[in-house]
């Protein structure tokens, strides 16, 4: 599990992305929808040429999601109770 994937989305979000649904009682600021990454014109926004890419890191690992297609990529961030910092 990655604690703080950075925000590189079109719309304003905190630098440390919020979870996309509540998994424990303290997560009061969770978003209700997954993050969506597109590589096409969606809802009349001119975003041609973008590369939907999400990168997250922690001390021992780095993961990324790269989606180069005309379909959207939906990313969900979840923090489980046993992964909370002490």
C-alpha positions, 0 to 999 in steps of 0.5 A: 500500500502506498501512503501518499500518491502525488496529485497530477490531475487536471482538477485541484486536489491535495498533493497527497490524494484523498481516498476515494471511499471510506474504509475506516471511521476517521476518513471523513474527507474521502471522495465518492468517485475514483480518480479518472485519467483520460487520453482523449477529449472528454466532455468538451475539454481540450485535453488532447496530448495528455498522458494519463499517468499516476506515480506513487512511492514510499520508502521501499517501493514505487508503483505507477499506472500508465494508460495510453488508450482512448479509454479512461483509467479509474484509480481508487485509493484505499487505506485499510485500518492495519496500514494506518500510521501509529 
